[in-house]
Each structure stands twice: as structure tokens, then as C-alpha cells.
Amino acid sequence: MKILVRNLERSVTEAELLELFKPYGTVESAVVVMDAETKKSKGFGFIEMPNPREAIKAIKGLNTLKVKGAGIRVKAAEEKPQA
């Protein structure tokens, strides 16, 4: 299951994002989206968790949690329609 994490403090790294989700179960990937020009975080990222039950626990457990002073928003990512 793909999870969207918004409102990330700009200094949060992919490793820190991974550590946040690890207690909830298996994490396949953690990606912080970067701006192509500035190479700085855009303030959001994606987590991929293979087990939907663990992913839902992570969403419920981490939504609105304060990370580096910013309350993060965590929800299931919506699949992009195929063009």
C-alpha cells in the first residue's frame, strides 16, 4: 500500500521517514520528494508498505504526529489514473 506523508519539515530525510514507519511493520521504500532545480525537499513523501493492515495502523498512528515541530499528515495515496 502506498502512503502519502504531507507537511514534512524540509530537513526530514528518507532515513528518518523510514524510521518513523518501521515500528508499524515492513517498509519497502521511503521517498522524500525533492525539487529538481533546488534539490531541496518539497515537504512531502511516499512510503510503500506491502501489508495493508500494517499500513493502516501506521496511518492511524502517525497522522498529525509532530515531527521536528511540524504536524505531519498521513493518508493512503490515491493511485494516479493511467493516461
C-alpha positions in Angstrom: 0.0 0.0 0.0 1.3 3.4 -0.9 1.1 6.1 1.8 1.3 9.9 1.3 3.1 11.9 4.0 2.5 15.6 3.8 3.6 18.7 5.8 7.1 17.3 6.4 9.6 19.7 7.8 12.0 20.4 4.9 15.0 18.9 6.8 13.4 15.4 7.2 15.4 12.7 5.4 14.3 9.5 3.8 16.1 7.6 6.6 14.2 9.5 9.2 10.9 8.8 7.4 11.8 5.1 7.2 12.5 5.0 11.0 9.1 6.7 11.7 7.2 3.9 9.9 9.4 0.8 10.8 7.6 0.2 14.2 4.4 -0.4 12.3 5.7 -3.2 10.1 7.6 -3.9 6.9 8.5 -0.8 4.8 9.5 -1.5 1.2 10.5 2.1 0.4 10.6 5.6 1.8 10.9 8.6 -0.6 11.1 12.3 0.2 10.1 14.2 -3.0 12.8 16.7 -3.9 12.6 19.8 -6.2 14.5 19.1 -9.4 16.1 22.6 -9.5 16.9 23.4 -5.9 17.5 19.7 -4.7 15.6 20.6 -1.6 12.6 18.7 -0.1 9.2 19.7 -1.3 7.8 18.9 2.1 6.1 15.6 1.3 7.0 12.0 0.6 5.7 8.5 0.0 6.0 5.2 1.9 5.4 1.8 0.4 4.2 -0.9 2.8 3.4 -4.4 1.4 1.0 -5.3 4.3 -2.3 -3.3 4.1 -3.1 -4.0 7.8 0.3 -2.6 8.9 -0.1 0.4 6.6 -3.5 1.3 8.1 -2.0 1.0 11.6 0.8 3.3 10.5 -1.6 5.9 9.0 -3.7 5.9 12.2 -0.7 6.0 14.5 1.3 8.7 12.7 -1.3 11.1 11.3 -1.0 14.5 13.0 2.2 13.4 14.8 4.7 16.3 15.4 8.0 15.6 13.6 10.6 18.3 14.0 7.9 20.8 15.1 5.6 20.2 12.1 2.3 18.1 12.4 2.6 15.6 9.6 -0.5 14.4 7.6 -0.5 10.8 6.7 -3.1 9.1 4.4 -3.4 6.4 1.8 -2.0 7.7 -1.5 -4.5 7.8 -4.4 -3.4 6.0 -7.5 -2.9 8.2 -10.5 -5.2 7.3 -13.4 -3.4 5.7 -16.2 -3.1 8.1 -19.2 
